[in-house]
Amino acid sequence: MSTLLQSIDKFIENITVTDRQEDNIDASFNNLKANLMKEDSNLSVKEVFLNGSYERDTIIRPLDDIDLFAVIDQTDYAENGLDPNPQSVLTKFKNYLNSLNDYKDKVKQDRPCVTVVLSDKNFDVLPSLRKAGALYIPDSDLTRWIFTDPKTHTNNLNDINRRRNYKVKSVVKAVKQWKRENNQNIPSFHIEEVAISVFNIWNFTNLEEGIRLWFENAEGNLQEGRFKSRDEYSKVKEKINKVKDKLIEAKKLLDEKKEGEAKKIWKEVFGKNFPAIDDEEAKNFSKSFSDGTLKYSATTGLSSTIGTAMAASKGFYGDI
């Protein structure tokens, strides 16, 4: 039987973007960037760069939104010397992209950005202004431009990931999968912020410990202002505490050598992408079932060495 740590490693592999997907994303990004920066687009885009979970290597599959900043020359948009209206800029971006054959009828506005919906991924195009070297984006009400500093956040995450043996981003991916599996409303960006705060204090030796530490320490690092409402904030906090208790229970089982039971709890928390058994185990179980050597124990589950013998079967169980 694979260990819990091996199962967690396989879980992270199951949700991590593949090399082929990365190549596909890069090709789509380069095409979108080239179109945005064309002179005849009349968008006055001076700079295009990726940010967000893909650029920080915390995106999980199936792919979700990929953030793209398009920095415009505000002097070309200025209205009586003032910053342009965010909505007018978004409308201009939307209309232009929708006029291109590659993106026809695939473009929608999704505050405060324009989303290009492709077959296997979405790009969130975020018009931005640079003023005195600082970056500004539309606020959620589309009434003004607000300061943002995504590169500092990226640098902070990269730094803590390096200091903690390059495992923090895997912790973040696991928490994002929990969020997706359970429809939780904690912003993905805030999951990363919490990870930076937690692991600036705590070190960990493996992913079981790291993921458990995130849930054990998240409540004290959640910021209510990152949520749409106090009610959402309270509900997420409650759910996080329930997971914390489950992972603590799983750790106790692990310490008691009840690895099978611990893995069942992790499967319950993280859902379909957390492996119940690996391919090699499945083959061994199939052979043991056919040979009449497969056993079952309430503590360890299926095993070829521990538990009560199960009746042999001559059927095919290759897909267990």
C-alpha positions, 0 to 999 in steps of 0.5 A: 500500500502506498503511504499517505505521503506518497498519496499526497505527492500523487494528488499534487501531481494530479492537479498540477498543470502538465508541460503540454498544457503550459505550452498550449497556454504560452501559445495562446498568450503570445497570440493574445499579446500580439493582437493587443499590441497591434498598432491598428487595434487603437488600444494603445497597449504598451506592455502585456504580461501574465500575473496571477496563479499561472505565472506564480505556478499555483494554478491547478487543473482543470484550468481556470482563469489566467490573468493578463495585464495590458498596460495602456498609455493613459495619455491616449485615453485621458479625458480633460486631463483626467484618468479615463473612465474604466468602463469605457476602456473595458468596452473598447477592449471587449469590442476590439477582441470580439472583432477578431476571428480568433475571439469572435463571440468568445469575449465577455466583460467580467468585472473588472476585466474582459474575459476571453473564453477559449475551449480549455481555458479563460484569459482575464484581460485586465486593462491597467495604467502606469502612473509614476511607476505604479500600476493601477487597475479598475476597481470592482465598481468601475468608478476609479483606478486603484493601486495594485502591486502583483509583482511584490506578491509574486516575489514574496511567494517565490521567496517563502517557497524557496525558504521552505524547500520549494513546497509552499506552492504545492500546499497552495495547490492543495488548498485551492483544490479543496476550495474548488471541490467544496465551492468555498468562497475564499479568493485564490489570491488570499490562499496564497497570502495566508500561506506567505503569513503562515510559513513566514513563521512555521517550517515543515518537513513534508506536505502532510505537515505543511497542508495541515499547518495551513489549515491550523493557522489560517483562521488567524491570518484570514482578512475579512476585507478579502471577502465579499461579505462578512457572512462569506468570511464567517462561513469559510472560517467555519469550514476551514476549522472543520478541515483542521479538525479532520487533518488533526484526526488523520495525523493521530491515526497516522501516528497510530500506524493506521495509514489506511484510515488516515488516507480515507480522511484525506480523500474525504477532504480533498475529493476525487483527485486524491488517490484512493489507491495507485495503479500498482496497488490496483494491479496487485489487488486484482492479482490477489483477488484472483489468487484468493490472497486479498484480505480486508481489515477495518483498520487498513482496508484492502491488503494482501497481508493483513485482515480477513481473507476474501473469496477468490474471484476469476473475474477481471478487476484491472480497473479497481 
